[in-house]
Structures are given as structure tokens and as C-alpha cells.
């Protein structure tokens, strides 16, 4: 669910806030955990399993004194992420019209 982001010696570093293609991306500079692909099977939704997984992940990240970043593709979840300590940074409108909210949780 998460990956540690650190500049790689094998490829040129990104300019802060830019993707490799040069488009504007509000990805923070520095080291942080990038939380990706958190989903719950339809038959198990509403039981708190996704939030329990997120809470456990954030406990481990906090123990390391690290920050966390995520991109929310479902506006319904944004309030849940706020309750977990994330703050919205920016909104990206995809070519399809879907809005992605980038969210940041500082190190604790």
C-alpha cells in the first residue's frame, strides 16, 4: 500500500512538482511515503477494513517520523482522509473530467 520515495541515483531527479513528462504535478519534494491503491472488495465495504488498514500503515509511518502523500480519486473518501490527518494540496482534473485530490500528511 505504500512506497518510500527517495531520489534515485539511476535516473535524473524530478523537478519538485513536475512529472517526468513535464506536466505540473503537486507532488511534494523530499522523502515521504506515497500511499497507493487502497480499495475494499464490494462485499466487505462498510466494515471499517480500509480505514483499519490505513490506520495501521500510518502508525508505522509515524513510528519512522515520516510524512505521507496520497491521491484520492473518490471525493467521498476525502473527509475520511482528513480525519486521518491528511490535508488537501491540489486538485487535478484528468482528461476524462475526473478530479483527483492530492493530499499530504506531515511527519508526526
Secondary structure as UniProt FT lines:
FT   STRAND          2..5
FT   TURN            16..17
FT   TURN            20..21
FT   STRAND          32..35
FT   HELIX           42..44
FT   TURN            45..46
FT   HELIX           49..63
FT   TURN            64..65
FT   STRAND          68..72
FT   HELIX           75..83
FT   TURN            84..85
FT   STRAND          87..93
FT   TURN            95..96
FT   STRAND          99..105
//
